[in-house]
Amino acid sequence: MQDIKNIGKREEIVNVSEGYFRNFLLPRKLAVAAAGPALAEWEKNRKTEEAKSAKMSADAKTLAGRLADMKVTIIGKVGTGSKLYGSITPADIADALEKQHHVKIDKRKIEIEDHIKTLGSFDVPIRLHKDATAHIKVEVVGE
């Protein structure tokens, strides 16, 4: 029913001693016996979660295919040479994607190692799902 350190995670079936289960886990409602209706309910929930995960993975792969050809242009204020006054963050890239291509991506899924601080073209990975990562081109130009 809940994560228990050194024992197991929520929705996981583990073997524990009968006394530990009866005297500690059961009274605190931290676990239930994996038998009868509880086991059937667990199996039903597991199948539902697997189906949901498969659908999310398929949707992420489809979106990754759409994002593969996209190019985003961001305009930044330039100081001397090609150095920007500020920096381009994942939030800036997410906003530009939404404005230019009408694709809403959470900024936390955009994985750049460090903020972009110079003009140029950059390949930016976007982790959409554990099985799907897309790469977009980000072009940073000066005003």
C-alpha atoms as one frame of an Amber mdcrd trajectory, in Angstrom:
protein
   0.000   0.000   0.000   2.992   2.343   0.622   6.740   2.419  -0.005   8.645
   0.820   2.871  12.391   1.313   3.039  14.407  -1.900   2.532  11.196  -3.914
   1.951   9.477  -2.803  -1.242   7.679  -0.119  -3.181   3.976   0.631  -3.433
   1.991  -1.838  -5.589   4.808  -4.388  -5.404   4.384  -7.941  -4.125   7.135
  -8.986  -1.710   7.642 -11.824   0.759   8.003 -10.894   4.422   7.853 -12.975
   7.556   4.395 -13.743   8.852   5.044 -12.061  12.219   6.302  -8.825  10.610
   3.243  -8.723   8.380   0.743  -9.541  11.144   2.270  -7.389  13.888   3.638
  -4.372  12.017   2.455  -3.984   8.418  -1.191  -5.015   8.728  -2.117  -2.921
  11.825  -0.593   0.213  10.272  -2.351  -0.484   6.949   0.995  -0.447   5.133
   0.282  -3.728   3.320  -2.400  -6.287   2.573  -2.104 -10.027   2.027  -1.533
 -10.969  -1.621  -4.397 -13.443  -1.783  -7.975 -13.598  -2.993  -9.656 -10.314
  -3.947  -6.610  -8.180  -3.125  -4.484 -10.172  -5.586  -7.171  -9.946  -8.285
  -7.415  -6.178  -7.743  -3.613  -5.834  -7.921  -3.515  -7.804 -11.190  -6.277
  -5.642 -12.679  -4.458  -2.433 -11.669  -1.171  -3.736 -13.090  -2.770  -4.496
 -16.464  -4.397  -1.066 -16.533  -1.077   0.631 -15.750   0.715  -1.377 -18.453
  -1.896  -0.376 -21.032  -1.663   3.264 -19.969   2.131   3.168 -20.151   2.043
   1.579 -23.623  -0.346   4.285 -24.867   1.829   7.054 -23.407   4.902   5.511
 -25.034   3.186   5.316 -28.426   1.986   8.932 -28.131   5.486  10.072 -27.171
   7.026   8.264 -30.149   4.497   9.890 -32.482   5.288  13.339 -31.044   9.015
  12.605 -31.321   8.517  11.937 -35.025   6.742  15.283 -35.443   9.419  17.147
 -33.483  12.330  15.594 -35.406  11.950  17.996 -38.343  11.219  21.141 -36.340
  13.464  24.160 -36.161  12.944  26.896 -33.576  14.360  30.401 -33.956  14.987
  32.477 -30.832  16.024  36.122 -30.944  18.417  37.277 -28.234  20.156  40.511
 -27.306  23.784  40.385 -28.376  26.752  41.981 -26.668  30.211  41.975 -28.162
  30.870  39.333 -30.803  28.408  36.472 -30.605  27.878  36.457 -26.830  24.331
  36.977 -25.564  23.467  39.402 -22.761  21.348  36.785 -21.057  21.001  33.121
 -21.815  18.492  30.845 -23.524  16.880  28.495 -21.005  14.631  25.444 -21.456
  11.659  27.694 -20.624  12.571  29.988 -23.544  12.784  27.004 -25.883   9.416
  25.654 -24.677   7.783  29.075 -25.204   9.264  29.351 -28.701   8.042  25.849
 -29.605   4.538  26.747 -28.489   4.484  30.086 -30.331   6.091  28.921 -33.570
   4.778  25.364 -33.932   1.817  25.192 -31.481   3.410  22.258 -29.630   3.255
  22.445 -25.850   6.250  20.793 -24.157   7.035  20.935 -20.443  10.280  22.844
 -19.891  11.536  20.096 -17.567  11.601  17.662 -20.492  14.047  19.830 -22.446
  17.511  18.537 -21.587  20.259  21.033 -22.243  23.443  20.656 -20.236  23.940
  24.387 -19.710  22.016  27.471 -20.792  22.773  28.648 -24.318  24.901  31.810
 -24.124  26.075  32.336 -27.714  24.578  32.779 -31.164  24.384  29.766 -33.439
  22.561  26.547 -34.146  22.137  23.934 -31.417  20.776  20.390 -31.312  18.527
  20.167 -28.242  17.235  16.815 -26.909  13.710  16.573 -25.501  12.903  13.528
 -23.370   9.223  12.867 -23.975   9.082   9.426 -22.339  11.587   6.901 -21.067
  11.406   5.243 -24.506  11.229   8.359 -26.705  13.638  11.255 -27.110  13.313
  13.869 -29.831  15.966  16.303 -31.076  15.088  19.758 -32.378  17.247  22.444
 -33.931  17.384  25.716 -32.019  18.711  28.672 -33.991  19.749  31.633 -31.830
  19.986  34.900 -33.762  20.796  38.433 -32.662  18.431  41.400 -32.759
